[in-house]
Amino acid sequence: MIVIAVASLLFLDQLTKYLAIHHLPLNQPQPLVNGVVYLTLVYNRGAAFGILKNYTLVFVLASLFAVVLIVRQLHDRSHSRLYAASLVLILSGALGNLIDRLLRGHVIDFLDFRVWPVFNVADSAITIGTAFLAYSLIFHGRNKESV
């Protein structure tokens, strides 16, 4: 089930990035819901919010390290479903952005709400997964017995 979830999220991330690359002009906002949601294709060579531009090798190594740690945690069957779901989301997002960095040297971002930097499906998965992980650890711990 974990492999299917990761593969599905990874597919959605890569499909939306493919569509963005092939249907959106670079750096030109396209209104989706005028005044609220735009599609703006940008190439992010940095981390969150575009910080640390051009440190691709550092981000690739950090992503690989995170992927290995998360996979090891997912092999431990004593964790709660919420804990596992949070790791699946984070893993999927990390892999999605890692693929971009390895294939293109930058991450494809395209979701633009104008009040936040442009982001993508992988970024959303990482953010939601991190929120779930924090909730899980703060209120339940990571073990099945504590849920």
C-alpha positions in Angstrom: 0.0 0.0 0.0 2.9 2.4 0.8 4.5 1.8 -2.6 1.2 2.5 -4.4 0.6 5.7 -2.4 4.1 7.0 -3.1 3.9 6.0 -6.8 0.5 7.7 -7.1 1.7 11.0 -5.5 4.9 10.9 -7.5 3.0 10.4 -10.7 0.6 13.3 -10.0 3.6 15.6 -9.2 5.5 14.7 -12.3 2.4 14.8 -14.5 1.4 18.3 -13.3 5.0 19.5 -13.8 5.1 18.0 -17.3 1.8 19.8 -18.1 3.2 23.1 -16.7 6.4 22.9 -18.7 4.5 22.1 -21.9 1.5 24.5 -21.5 2.7 27.5 -19.5 4.9 30.3 -20.6 7.9 30.9 -18.3 7.5 33.5 -15.6 4.1 34.8 -17.0 1.2 34.3 -14.6 -1.9 32.8 -16.1 -5.1 33.4 -14.1 -6.9 30.2 -13.1 -9.2 31.9 -10.6 -8.7 35.5 -11.3 -7.2 37.4 -8.4 -6.8 34.3 -6.3 -5.0 31.4 -8.1 -2.6 31.7 -11.0 -0.4 29.2 -12.8 3.1 30.6 -13.1 5.9 28.5 -14.4 9.1 29.1 -12.6 12.4 27.2 -12.3 13.5 27.1 -8.7 17.2 26.6 -8.3 17.0 27.0 -4.6 15.2 25.6 -1.6 11.9 26.8 -0.1 11.2 30.4 -1.1 14.1 30.2 -3.5 16.7 30.5 -0.8 20.2 29.1 -1.3 20.1 29.2 -5.1 22.4 27.0 -7.1 23.2 24.6 -4.3 21.8 21.7 -6.3 24.3 19.1 -5.1 23.6 20.0 -1.5 19.9 19.6 -2.1 20.3 16.3 -4.0 22.5 14.8 -1.2 20.1 16.1 1.5 17.1 14.6 -0.4 18.9 11.3 -0.8 19.7 11.2 2.9 16.1 12.0 3.8 14.7 9.4 1.5 16.9 6.7 3.0 15.9 7.7 6.6 12.2 7.8 5.7 12.3 4.4 3.9 14.0 2.9 7.0 11.3 4.3 9.2 8.5 3.0 6.9 10.0 -0.5 7.3 9.3 -0.3 11.0 5.7 -1.6 11.3 5.2 -0.3 14.9 4.3 3.2 13.8 0.8 4.7 13.7 -1.1 5.2 10.5 -0.9 8.9 10.8 2.8 8.7 11.3 3.2 6.4 8.3 0.9 8.7 6.1 3.0 11.7 7.0 6.2 9.9 6.0 4.6 8.8 2.7 3.7 12.4 1.9 7.2 13.7 2.8 8.8 10.9 0.9 6.7 11.4 -2.2 7.4 15.2 -2.2 11.1 14.7 -1.6 11.3 12.2 -4.5 9.3 14.5 -6.8 11.6 17.4 -6.3 14.7 15.2 -6.3 13.8 13.9 -9.8 13.5 17.5 -11.0 16.9 18.4 -9.6 18.6 15.3 -11.1 16.9 15.6 -14.5 16.8 19.4 -14.9 19.0 21.0 -12.3 16.1 22.9 -10.8 12.6 22.3 -9.5 9.5 23.1 -11.5 7.0 25.3 -9.6 3.7 26.5 -11.0 1.0 27.0 -8.3 0.8 30.6 -7.5 -1.6 32.1 -4.9 0.1 35.5 -4.9 0.5 35.5 -1.1 3.0 32.7 -1.0 6.0 31.8 -3.2 5.1 29.7 -6.3 5.1 26.0 -5.4 4.2 22.5 -6.7 2.5 19.3 -5.8 5.6 17.9 -4.2 6.0 20.9 -2.0 2.4 20.6 -0.9 3.0 16.9 0.0 6.0 17.8 2.0 4.2 20.6 3.8 1.1 18.6 4.6 3.2 15.6 5.6 5.3 17.7 7.9 2.2 19.1 9.6 0.8 15.6 10.0 4.1 14.4 11.4 4.3 17.2 13.9 0.7 16.5 15.0 1.4 12.8 15.2 4.5 13.2 17.3 3.1 15.9 19.6 -0.2 14.3 20.3 0.2 10.6 19.8 3.9 9.6 19.5 4.8 7.3 16.6 3.8 4.0 18.0 0.5 2.2 17.2 -0.2 1.8 20.9 -0.4 5.6 21.4 -3.1 6.2 18.8 
